[in-house]
C-alpha cells in the first residue's frame, strides 16, 4: 500500500517471472503484494514520487535499492 493505494505488480510473461524469481530467490509479484523489496527484503512502502512507486510495481525494489541501482 502506497498513499492508501493497493499496489499490484505489472504483468510479465511467465517465463520472465520465473527468470526473475530464479535470479532473486523471491517472487516479484509476492513481494509487491506484501510490500517488500526483492533485493534487500526490507519494507517497500515509502517512495520519493509517483515514478518511483511505478518502478516498484515493475522491479519490486524499495526506494533505497532503486537509488542504489539507478542513482538518486
N, C-alpha and C positions, 0 to 999 in steps of 0.2 A: 504494500500500500504506500503510495506516494501522494502527499497532499490530499488524502482521502480517496484517492483513485486506486482501485484494484488493478495491478499490472498483470499483463499476460505476455508471455514470450512470443516473439514473432514466429510465424510459421516457416519452417525449413523442411527440406526433404528428409525422409527417414535416414537416408544414407549420411547426410550431413550431421543430423542429430547423433547418430551412432558414432561417427568420427569424433565429434566434439566431446561426447561422453567418454570415449576411449582415451582421448588426449588429456582431459582434466580429471577423469575419475568421478565426475559429478554430472548429473543431468541438468542441463541448462534450463529446461522447462520447469523442472522441480525446484531449482534454485530461485527462479523468478517467482514461482508460486508461493514460496515460503519467505521471500525477501532476503535471500542470502547471496553471497558472491561465490562464483565458481573458482575464482583464483585464490582468495585468502580465507574463504569460509566465514568471513565476518558478515555483519548485518549490512544490508544494502537498502536503506530507507531514506537517506539524505543525499540529494543531488543538487548541484550548483544551479542547473537550469533545465528547461524542458528538453533541450537537445541531449544533455547527459542522461536524463531519465529515459529518453527514447533509446539511446545507446545501450542502456541497461537491458531493455527488452530484447535487444539484438545479441549482446555478448554475455549478459548476466554478470558483468563486472561492476563492483561498487565504485563510488566516485574516486576513492583513493587509488584503486587499481587502474581505472580509466586514465587518471592523471599520470600514473607510472608508465603506462603503455603508450598513450597518445600525447602526453605533455599537458601541463596545467593550462 
